[in-house]
Amino acid sequence: MKINWVAIALVILPNVGGWFGIIFNRANEAWYSTLILPSWNPPSYLFAPVWTILYCVIGFASYLIWRDGEGFKAAQHSQITSHPQGLVDIVFLWVNIIACIFTFFRLNRIAAYLLFPYLVWISFATALNYAILRENPDK
């Protein structure tokens, strides 16, 4: 039986962010214990296994999309940038970047300013997407 390293990597990869979250959020444990929690708040020992399962499922879903989309070869030939859904997706991304900039600005202005090149690039990509869509209405 051949080991599918892509599947393994895509299942593990989402967990990496969770592992960093555990490391960097340990300082919040004392603060969290001081909060008044609703009666339906689950016990803290459930959070790690639930998030691990969710991250694995998200990673496996990514693998399935990668597999069914013909892997990296398909990404070179069948991008959705000229489809209406691609325009909708990129507009939502643009709005989220703006929201992040405003949110970051209140906490750290440098962090907010660091997102401006990303915003400029996505603005360009949005305009390009719209132009391609307008020029290719039937494709």
Backbone torsions as a table, in degrees:
resi	resn	phi	psi	omega
1	MET	NA	129.0	-178.6
2	LYS	-83.6	134.7	178.5
3	ILE	-80.0	129.2	179.3
4	ASN	-92.6	92.9	-175.6
5	TRP	-67.5	-30.6	178.1
6	VAL	-64.4	-45.3	179.1
7	ALA	-61.4	-44.8	-179.7
8	ILE	-62.0	-45.4	-179.5
9	ALA	-62.8	-43.6	-177.2
10	LEU	-71.7	-23.8	175.2
11	VAL	-78.8	-37.1	-178.4
12	ILE	-77.8	-37.9	-172.8
13	LEU	-51.8	-46.4	179.5
14	PRO	-61.9	-25.6	179.6
15	ASN	-71.3	-23.4	-179.2
16	VAL	-59.1	-43.5	176.9
17	GLY	-61.4	-39.1	177.1
18	GLY	-63.9	-40.1	178.9
19	TRP	-64.4	-41.3	176.4
20	PHE	-64.8	-37.7	177.4
21	GLY	-59.6	-41.5	178.4
22	ILE	-61.9	-45.7	-177.8
23	ILE	-63.0	-46.6	-172.9
24	PHE	-85.8	-12.9	-179.5
25	ASN	-101.6	6.4	178.6
26	ARG	-59.1	-33.1	-179.6
27	ALA	-65.1	-23.5	-178.5
28	ASN	-81.3	-10.8	-177.6
29	GLU	-60.0	-42.5	179.7
30	ALA	-65.2	-43.2	178.3
31	TRP	-62.2	-45.7	-177.2
32	TYR	-61.2	-36.2	-178.7
33	SER	-68.3	-15.3	178.7
34	THR	-89.0	-8.5	-176.6
35	LEU	-77.3	149.9	171.9
36	ILE	-86.9	118.5	-174.7
37	LEU	-106.9	150.2	177.6
38	PRO	-66.4	158.6	-177.8
39	SER	-62.8	-25.9	-178.4
40	TRP	-90.9	8.7	176.9
41	ASN	-65.3	126.3	-179.7
42	PRO	-70.4	158.7	177.7
43	PRO	-64.4	148.4	-174.3
44	SER	-61.1	-28.9	-178.7
45	TYR	-68.0	-11.7	178.9
46	LEU	-83.7	-23.2	-173.3
47	PHE	-62.3	-47.5	-177.9
48	ALA	-60.8	-49.6	179.6
49	PRO	-66.0	-36.1	179.5
50	VAL	-64.6	-47.2	179.6
51	TRP	-65.2	-37.0	178.4
52	THR	-62.0	-44.9	178.2
53	ILE	-62.8	-45.6	179.7
54	LEU	-60.5	-45.5	179.6
55	TYR	-62.8	-39.6	177.7
56	CYS	-64.8	-41.6	179.2
57	VAL	-64.9	-43.0	177.1
58	ILE	-61.0	-43.6	178.6
59	GLY	-63.4	-41.3	178.9
60	PHE	-67.0	-38.5	175.8
61	ALA	-60.3	-40.9	177.2
62	SER	-61.6	-41.7	177.7
63	TYR	-61.1	-44.2	-179.2
64	LEU	-61.2	-41.2	177.4
65	ILE	-65.6	-43.0	177.9
66	TRP	-59.9	-46.5	-178.5
67	ARG	-65.0	-48.8	-177.1
68	ASP	-72.7	-21.2	176.7
69	GLY	-91.2	14.1	178.3
70	GLU	66.2	33.2	172.8
71	GLY	62.9	-146.8	-175.6
72	PHE	-74.0	-24.0	178.4
73	LYS	-63.4	-41.8	-178.8
74	ALA	-65.5	-33.4	-179.4
75	ALA	-63.2	-25.9	179.2
76	GLN	-78.3	-21.0	-172.0
77	HIS	-118.9	-22.3	-172.1
78	SER	-128.5	52.8	177.7
79	GLN	-72.3	150.6	-176.4
80	ILE	-94.0	15.8	-174.6
81	THR	-64.1	-18.9	-179.3
82	SER	-103.5	6.4	179.1
83	HIS	-95.9	152.9	178.6
84	PRO	-56.8	-37.1	180.0
85	GLN	-64.3	-35.1	177.2
86	GLY	-61.9	-39.6	177.9
87	LEU	-65.7	-43.1	178.1
88	VAL	-61.3	-45.6	-179.7
89	ASP	-60.1	-45.1	-175.7
90	ILE	-70.8	-31.7	175.9
91	VAL	-66.0	-42.0	176.3
92	PHE	-62.6	-39.6	176.8
93	LEU	-62.0	-44.6	179.8
94	TRP	-59.0	-45.5	179.0
95	VAL	-62.2	-40.2	179.1
96	ASN	-66.3	-36.5	177.2
97	ILE	-64.7	-44.0	176.9
98	ILE	-58.5	-45.0	179.2
99	ALA	-61.6	-40.5	177.7
100	CYS	-63.9	-41.8	179.8
101	ILE	-60.3	-47.9	178.9
102	PHE	-62.5	-41.9	-180.0
103	THR	-66.3	-45.2	-179.5
104	PHE	-64.6	-37.3	-175.3
105	PHE	-57.1	-37.8	-179.8
106	ARG	-66.5	-28.6	-176.8
107	LEU	-99.7	-41.7	-176.6
108	ASN	-154.2	108.3	-176.0
109	ARG	-64.1	-35.4	179.2
110	ILE	-62.5	-43.3	178.2
111	ALA	-59.5	-40.2	178.5
112	ALA	-65.3	-45.2	-179.2
113	TYR	-64.5	-31.3	179.8
114	LEU	-66.3	-18.5	178.6
115	LEU	-85.4	-10.8	-178.2
116	PHE	-61.3	-42.1	176.5
117	PRO	-60.2	-38.4	176.2
118	TYR	-61.6	-44.5	178.8
119	LEU	-62.3	-42.7	179.0
120	VAL	-62.3	-45.1	-179.4
121	TRP	-63.2	-44.5	-179.8
122	ILE	-68.7	-32.9	175.0
123	SER	-62.8	-44.5	176.3
124	PHE	-60.9	-45.7	-179.4
125	ALA	-63.7	-35.4	178.0
126	THR	-65.6	-47.0	178.6
127	ALA	-62.3	-41.3	178.4
128	LEU	-64.0	-43.8	178.4
129	ASN	-58.9	-45.6	179.3
130	TYR	-62.7	-43.9	-179.4
131	ALA	-62.9	-42.3	179.0
132	ILE	-65.0	-42.6	178.9
133	LEU	-63.1	-43.6	-179.7
134	ARG	-64.2	-38.5	-179.1
135	GLU	-78.9	-16.2	-177.3
136	ASN	-130.1	62.2	-174.4
137	PRO	-65.9	-22.5	-176.0
138	ASP	-99.1	-0.1	-175.1
139	LYS	-108.0	NA	NA
